[in-house]
Amino acid sequence: MNEEPKENVANQETVFSRQVSTQAARKLKAQRNPTPGVWFGLGMMGIIGWSVVVPTLFGAAIGIWLDNRHPGSHSWTLALLVGGLAIGCFTACYWVANEDKAMQEDSDE
């Protein structure tokens, strides 16, 4: 019979349980504080880009519609294009500031 002494088995279980708990703690820490990667940065640029592009194009579309309906000496298209661009830039700045603040709070914890 090849039975190990009970002390050896208990010692192996203790070592194994420590290894498992160490790995579990490391995994939980990584899940709580993920390191942003390349895809995160590209996604951020995409979100910021779309937050500027959508209001700009929306303003241009409304401007074109107004120029066709109510022609005048001033271009509605140009005015609303610039207005949409300004709104998009303010939105992007606000969003980036909030994300930066949230990242600073996470790093402080």
C-alpha positions, 0 to 999 in steps of 0.5 A: 500500500502506498499511502502517504502520511496524513501530515504530508497530505495536510501540508500539500493541501495547505501549500495548494490552498495558499497558491490558489488564494494568491492567484485568486487575489491577483485575478481579483485585483487585475479585474478591479484595476485593469490596465488600459491597452491599445484598444482602450485608447483607440476606442476613446479616440473613436468616442471623442471623434464621434461626439464631435462629428455627429453634432457638426454633421447635424448642424450642417444638415439643418443648415442646408435644409434652412438654406433651401427653405429660406435663402438669405444673404448669410449661409445657415449651413456655415453658421450651423456647421460651426455651431455644431462643431462648437457643441461637439468640442464642448461635449468632448471636453466635458466627457474627457474631463469626467473620464480623467476625474474618474481615472484619478479617483480610481488611482487614489483608491 
